[in-house]
């Protein structure tokens, strides 16, 4: 491959920038899109390796491609493409500009990094691990060489080569027995060493080893002999960090020592918990008692293992010229004209911005991202708007960094309910990226896809459909039909088809996407399960509730396995199981399900969490279906009051609960009171949603029915006629009259 210099007629290899046990990493040019990339190539097998060894290595490489391509997070290396050319597997990734943590330590003569940098690295890696773990992916080989710190301060996790590999290949029999190390001794958890069950908490232990080393300059168990290192991880309490270095805050020392607990139960519950503790100054439980009883001899596969180098330098090493400090890779000038992005409209030449200014803006951009991760969206928006304005002045309106800030502005607008403003912002970003990077560039397509999403939130589903279809065609052309980004776009298109009332088309496409995601990502991958969830919803819309219920139950069971019983997605699937039971007339079963779900939601998220209140609403609906109307009315009133307090009096969920109050009053023959509530709900929906919104029209029908029950037939007939005229007008205007997915199902 080194002689051909060109892969698939598209990726031109330039120079080797990294070598590892599995292959080489080249800097390269994607000649189709005019951008710099990194290409990782699997080494051809040596003559002494047998067919089994080669098969395992190739499977490991393919697993890395599948896992990494499914991840879309700022803290994880982006994978663009994967394939095989002339018998050699290759993986195309973003080209990272910076140093891995091993290199940073080496360049600092093995002295520890500044404390504030260590804490920032801890926070960013914890956030990225929370993302990967929530999707059922465990890295299993976290070490300094696999964590990159870019020139703008962003931290990224690299190399998912053995992530989740144990699911398909026996660790002891197929990999370690063939000499393929499943982890690096200086950073392996006790359960990895002992051949026990490995889950997300093993990654937390490895991260603890990394943080210990970059904070002190040495790993927690600093021995040249691999056997001594492994015994240390298993049996020996680590020395406190302050024995190696002064000035480390007590709370951070406690966090690191918690991560290094000998048993998974002694560590933070998950990476999200770790992130909160680091971000909030380390508040949390005290460090567990160090040490644990010896677990017997080390497994046989560890014998003969060499320790290797701590903080091994195996990842990308890219040295930037001074004048490019702080710039993104896709904007850095390069000699080969084929690498340049499409020509962009430019104004007069501007002086090169000072590297110090760019670094400061990058830091403020990251601060805005951190505010968003904390849910402080208003503050995050202010930060990104300010950085966007300064980047535009310093770099120009179409510079990728300027557009990255504007993209985040759009995201914060969307999260704070300013949907129209978000639409305008994403539209500007898409136009700017098309000028600067090209119409088919992944960043351009990402902005256009966000535009479609916001159009859908505004109820403009026909326009959203057109944008999704165009983005899908571009993704299929440049990335292939089975690329995770392509499948994500097809999923969104299937969702939008359902909102257009094209239920059969939506169902058919969702089934196709679910099958493709299962093939590419795995049956239990969170993205696969999201699409299967949509398949179940489409089945319900088609009235096929028996099949819908079975599918929801399968999704709930799979999410329990992959994400855990208390994960929000698992609990959401259980809620939909309750909807299916209710639709099939099995309200007694639904009632018991919702009672358990309310308890679990309250325990995990609190009694006033919107999802807890949603489960309580489902409980109340099924009390009514069982004709227990006094209890149902009490429950509906309590939920309506809580939703008004938490969400606001005019929130759609609040209005759904208030309607349920009116339903209960009607069944108890208290029609005067019911009419008052129905009228108030209809007026609120008209005010918030519009005169001819399907939910508003449904409320007016409720009001007319109540008038009938009170003997006020003339008024009822007039109201029915008005509703019919409004519905016809809506259909003529939009071609669509069905309601979107309701706030509570019911």
Secondary structure, 3 states (H helix, E strand, C coil): CCCCCEECCCEEEEEEEEECCCEEEEEEEECCCCEEEEEEEECCCCCCCCHHHHHHHHHHHHHHHHHHHCCCCCCECCEEEEEEECCEEEEEEECCCEEEHHHHHHHCCCCCCCHHHHHHHHHHHHHHHHHHHHCCCCCCCCCHHHEEEECCCCEEECCCCCCCHHHCCCHHHHHHHHCCCCCCHHHCCHHHHCCCCCCHHHHHHHHHHHHHHHHHCCCCCCCCCHHHHHHHHHHCCCCCHHHCCCCCCHHHHHHHHHHCCCCHHHCCCCHHHHHHHHHCCCCCCCCCCCCCCCCCCCCHHHCCCCCCCCCCCCCCCCCCCHHHCCCCHHHCCCCCHHHCCCCCCCCCCCCCCCHHHHHHHHHHHHHHHHHHHCCCHHHHHHHHHHHHHHHHHHHCCCCHHHHHHHHHHHHHHHHCCCHHHHHHHHHHHHHHHHHHHCCCCHHHHHHHHHHHHHHHHCCCHHHHHHHHHHHHHHHHHHHCCCCHHHHHHHHHHHHHHHHCCCHHHHHHHHHHHHHHHHHHHCCCCHHHHHHHHHHHHHHHHCCCHHHHHHHHHHHHHHHHHHHCCCCHHHHHHHHHHHHHHHHCCCHHHHHHHHHHHHHHHHHHHCCCCHHHHHHHHHHHHHHHHCCCHHHHHHHHHHHHHHHHHHHCCCCHHHHHHHHHHHHHHHHCCCHHHHHHHHHHHHHHHHHHHCCCCHHHHHHHHHHHHHHHHCCCHHHHHHHHHHHHHHHHHHHHHHCCCCCCCCCCCC
